[in-house]
């Protein structure tokens, strides 16, 4: 085996990173309400890829998420590193809605 299961998954995700929303300008930091809690979200560009840093406030570990492409071709939100997939999917959808609402 070339790599263990978790490392292979991380490598697959890194290979399939996508540039989010057609290279628009990097979003200014913004607040996002999730389940009655205000989160601070900031977008960053790393090696030409877009990632979002989500700060939950004191006492909680921050979350870094991005959009990836599965081997099937389906886009999905994922955490970096792996392990917080549920949060990544939930918060990622809200981030996308926030960005799309500004285009209108």
C-alpha positions in Angstrom: 0.0 0.0 0.0 1.3 3.4 -1.0 -0.5 5.3 1.8 -2.9 4.6 4.6 -6.6 5.2 4.0 -6.8 8.6 5.7 -3.7 9.9 4.0 -4.9 8.7 0.6 -8.2 10.5 1.2 -6.4 13.7 2.0 -4.3 13.4 -1.1 -7.4 12.8 -3.3 -9.0 15.9 -1.8 -5.9 18.0 -2.4 -5.7 16.9 -6.0 -9.4 17.8 -6.6 -9.5 21.3 -5.0 -11.6 23.8 -7.0 -11.3 27.5 -7.4 -14.6 28.7 -5.9 -17.0 30.7 -7.9 -15.0 31.5 -11.0 -12.1 33.5 -9.5 -14.2 36.3 -8.1 -12.5 38.7 -5.8 -11.6 37.3 -2.3 -14.6 38.0 0.0 -14.1 40.5 2.8 -14.5 39.0 6.3 -18.1 38.6 7.3 -20.3 37.3 10.1 -22.6 34.3 9.6 -25.3 33.1 11.9 -25.4 29.3 12.4 -27.8 27.8 14.8 -28.2 31.0 16.8 -24.4 31.5 17.0 -22.5 34.3 15.2 -19.4 33.0 13.4 -16.6 35.1 11.9 -15.7 33.9 8.3 -12.7 35.0 6.3 -11.7 33.9 2.8 -8.1 33.3 1.8 -6.3 32.2 -1.4 -3.7 29.6 -0.9 -1.7 28.3 -3.8 -4.4 29.6 -6.2 -7.2 27.8 -4.2 -9.9 29.4 -2.1 -10.4 28.4 1.5 -12.5 29.8 4.3 -11.5 30.2 7.9 -14.4 29.9 10.3 -13.9 31.3 13.8 -16.5 30.0 16.3 -15.2 32.3 19.1 -13.5 31.6 22.4 -13.4 28.0 23.5 -13.9 26.4 20.1 -11.4 25.3 17.5 -11.6 27.2 14.2 -12.6 25.4 11.0 -11.0 25.6 7.6 -13.1 24.5 4.6 -13.0 24.5 0.9 -14.8 23.1 -2.1 -13.4 19.8 -3.5 -14.3 17.6 -6.4 -15.1 13.9 -5.9 -13.8 11.4 -8.4 -17.5 11.2 -9.6 -17.3 14.9 -10.6 -19.6 16.1 -7.8 -18.5 19.2 -5.8 -18.6 19.1 -2.1 -17.5 21.1 0.9 -14.7 19.6 3.0 -12.7 20.4 6.1 -8.9 20.8 6.1 -7.7 18.6 7.7 -10.4 15.9 7.3 -12.7 15.1 10.2 -15.2 17.8 10.5 -17.2 17.0 7.3 -20.6 17.6 8.8 -19.7 21.1 9.9 -18.0 21.8 6.6 -21.1 20.8 4.6 -23.5 22.8 6.8 -21.4 26.0 7.0 -20.1 25.8 3.4 -23.7 25.9 2.1 -24.4 29.0 4.1 -21.2 30.6 2.9 -22.1 29.9 -0.7 -25.6 31.4 -0.1 -24.1 34.5 1.5 -21.8 35.1 -1.5 -24.5 34.4 -4.1 -26.9 36.8 -2.3 -24.4 39.6 -2.8 -24.4 39.1 -6.6 -28.1 39.9 -6.9 
